[in-house]
Amino acid sequence: MDPQGKFVLDLGADPARTDLHLPDAGKTDSSNPPTLFEGEDCVAIFLGTREEKDWFLVLDDYGPGGAVVGYARGDLLFLAGECAGLLFFRELAEAGENLDLE
């Protein structure tokens, strides 16, 4: 099952592209983040699950033979970490709002 893009920030197209073809992305139930999924023309990093939604960082600048064009592996891992951190802090903020302070 291909994931459905519900929130997409696309720096390369307007309107944002939402058609993702990641055949193994449905296996996130058995995966711990970060997990790398490779499609024909893109690569996705599974960042985690929140409110029954799976979150991915998708890079479509994917060259022949699986080479990521213009990016170093460290850059991709940094971006994935930043995105995962944003999800984590958002969850902390929402949990803080629900605290029962006496």
C-alpha positions, -999 to 999 in steps of 0.1 A, spaced: 0 0 0 14 34 -10 11 61 16 -13 90 11 2 124 14 -20 144 39 5 172 47 32 178 21 59 205 20 72 203 -15 101 226 -24 102 215 -60 66 219 -72 35 240 -67 10 225 -61 28 199 -40 32 164 -54 13 138 -33 17 107 -54 43 86 -36 52 51 -48 70 34 -19 61 -3 -21 75 -13 13 62 18 32 32 -2 44 56 -23 66 62 5 91 44 -14 118 74 -37 121 99 -9 116 116 13 142 125 49 130 146 58 113 140 33 85 150 39 49 125 29 21 136 31 -15 113 36 -45 121 38 -82 126 75 -82 127 85 -46 139 75 -11 119 80 21 130 79 57 103 67 82 104 92 111 78 76 133 41 72 139 19 98 156 -19 96 160 -20 65 138 -3 85 109 31 75 96 55 104 90 82 103 63 110 126 50 109 120 12 137 129 -12 129 127 -49 163 139 -61 175 103 -65 200 95 -92 208 63 -111 221 34 -91 205 47 -59 229 77 -56 214 107 -38 222 136 -60 237 167 -44 233 154 -8 257 136 15 244 108 37 250 130 68 228 158 53 199 134 49 203 120 84 205 155 98 172 165 80 155 133 92 166 141 128 153 176 126 119 165 113 117 137 139 126 163 166 98 186 155 73 158 158 87 149 193 85 185 205 50 190 192 39 159 211 56 172 243 39 206 239 5 189 235 12 167 265 21 198 286 -12 215 277 -30 184 291 -12 184 325 -33 188 355 -15 215 375 -25 220 411 
